[in-house]
Amino acid sequence: MAVKLILLSGEGKEKQFYLDSISRLDVRMDTVSTFKQLEKKLLESAYQGVLVDLKTKVRALKQEKELAYQILEQFPVVQLRLDEQTQEIKTLYYGKSIGDGTLEEFILRDCRFFEPRILRAAHRVRIHFNVMLSPTGLFSEADAEKTITCDVSRGGCFLFSSRKHHYRQRVFLIFADLKDRTPIIGEVRWVKNWGEALQIPGIGVEFKEITDGQISKICRTARLKP
């Protein structure tokens, strides 16, 4: 069965180059030119991955870029850049400065076995929960980082952090404001490194293992729909 993907890219040679490069693969590709169009498509149809042209992303309005964070929690996403000199496609995951392989590898490795899904309209709320963040689950003095959430949704949160993290890293969270202190297991979906583009450094985390009581309390406190 063909892998169903969607490409966000403005009109131009980059877009056509991306399409030509995967034309020999068993892929069904839809294309859009703005984040608003991307959101509409993802809410209407199920996809297995999202491709984002870096040049188009840079030109997007700030409020449109916020949508990217929601998408990253739910789909395999890769950023693309066409190298003018070598005429090669460079691939980047969010929060990384080096490539993760070819576009073909991304499709075959990350998208092919991903269950097609429709974008959940997850609402984000700016709220500051006190959180202990640990990469190991030990929560020792040297291991754990005291931090806060900058915003939360039903599926995850953005945590302030100046430490080094990487895409798909497993992390453990203890929400100090919850009565249930069972560590929540999460996966890093995107990273904002310290010192980059006048932004708050931190990580976007998708909740992977969380109790019903914890998510219910988070939703009630943040006034999110449970």
N, C-alpha and C positions, 0 to 999 in steps of 0.2 A: 504494500500500500504506500502511496506517495506521502512524503513528509509535507505537512501543511505549514507554511511559514508566511510571515508578513515582513515587508521591507519598508522602513521609513527613510525616504531619500527624496531630495528635491530633483527636479528635472535636470538632466545634463549627462555628460559622458560617464560620470561615476556610477549613476544609476544603471545605465545600460551595460557598463562593464561588470557590475555585480551580477546582473541577470544573465549575461552571456557566460560568466564563469561557472554558473551552476546549472546551465541549461541541459547538460548531459546527465545530471543526477535525477533521481526519481523524486522530484519536488513540485509541489503546487504552491506558487508564489503570488500573493496579493501585494500591491504596492500602495503607499500613501505618501503624502508630502508634508503633513503637519502632525503634531502630537494629538490635536483634537480629532483629526481623521483616524489616527491610530486607535485612540480610545473608543471611538464609535465602532470600528471594525472588530476590536477585541471583545466588546460587549455583545456584539451580534453573532459572531462566529467563533468556533473553537480552533485554536492554533497550537502548534508544538514548539514554536520558537519565534523570536523577534530579532530582526537585524536592523541596526541603527547606523546611518551614515553620520560620521563625526561632524562633518561640515554642516550638515542640516541641523544637528543638535546644537551646535555653537550658535547658530543664527536664530534659534527658537526663542520665544519670549520666556522670561523667567518663570511665570506661572504655568506655562506649558511643560517646562522641564520637571516640575514637581510631580507630574504624572509618571515620569520615568521611575521614580522610587516605588510607586505602587505596582508598576508592571514587573519590576525586578523581583518582587516578593513571590511572583506567581509563574513566571516563564523563564526558560533559558534565553538569555539576551547577550548579544555580542555587538560591539561597536566596530565599524569598518572605516578604513581610510585607504584611499588609492594613492600609492607612492608614484609620484609623477615621473621620477627618474627610472625606476625599475619596472613600472607598470605592474606592480604586484599589489595584492590586497593585504593590508595589515589588519590583524584582528586583535581587539583589546576587550577584556572584560572590565566592567566598571571598577574603579579603584585600583587598577593595575597600570604599570608603566611599561610592561613588556608583553609580547604576544603570547597567545596560548595555543598556537598551532594555526593551521590553515582554516579557511572558511569551510572547506569540505569536511575537515575533521570535526569542526563544531557541529555541523549538521548530522553527521553520522554518529558522533559520540554523545552529544548532549540532547539533540532533538529527536532522533529517530525513535527512541524508546520512551520518550516523554508522552504521557497520556494527553491527548488534545483537550484543551479546556477553554472556557470562556472567562474573560476577566471578571473577577468579583469586584463589585463597586464598593470597595472597602474605604470607609470614611476615616480620615486621620484627624486626631485631636491633639492640639499642643497642650501637653500636661507633663509635669515633672515628678515622676516617681523616683524615689531613692533606690538605687540598684547596686548590688555587689556583682561584678562581672569577673568571671574566671574562665581561662582557656582550658583548664584541666578538670574542674569540678572539685578541686581540693579546697579552694577558698582559704589558702594559707596567707599569711601576712605579705609574703613576697609575691604570691601568685595573683591575689585578688586585687581588683581596682574598684574604688568607690566612685560611683558615677550617678548620672541621672538620665531619664528619658527626656528627649526634646519633643517627641510626639509619639503617639501610639495609635494602632488600629487593632481590629479584632485579630488580625493575622500576624502582627509583629510590632516592632518599635524601632525608633532611631535613638541610639545611645551615644552620648558624648564620650569620646575617648581619644587620647593623644598617643596611645600605644600602637604598635604595629599589628595589623590584622590582615587576613587575606580572604579572598573570595572562597566561599564554601567551608570556611573554618567552623568547626563545632565550638560553641560557647555555652557556658552555664550561667544562669541568672538567678539571683535571689532578690525578689522585690521586698524591701524592708517594710513597705507600707501595707503589705498583705499579712493576714494572720497565718496563712499557709505558707511556710518558708521552704517548701519542697523546691529544690532547684529546677528551674525551667530550662529545658534544653532547646537551643536555637541554632540556626545556621546563618552565617554572614552572607548576605546577598549583595551588598555593595559597601564600598569603603570611601570615606573622605579623609585623606591624609592631612596631618597638621601642616599648615603653611601653604595650602593650595587655594588660590583664588578667593581669598577673603571669606572663607566659609567655615562654619563650625565643624571641627574634625570629629569623626565618629564612624559608627557602623550601623547599617540597616540590617536588622535581624528578623528572620522569619521564625515564629514559634513552631517548633517541631514536636515537643512533648510538654504539655501543660495541662494541669488538672481542670476539670469543669468548674470547680470552685474558684480557682485563680482567674480564669478568663472571665467568669461571671463578675467577680469583684472589680477587675480592671475595667470592664465595660460599664459597670454601674458608676464607678468613680469618675470615669472619663465621659460619661453620658453617651456611650456608644450603644448601638443596637446590638443586643446579645445574639 
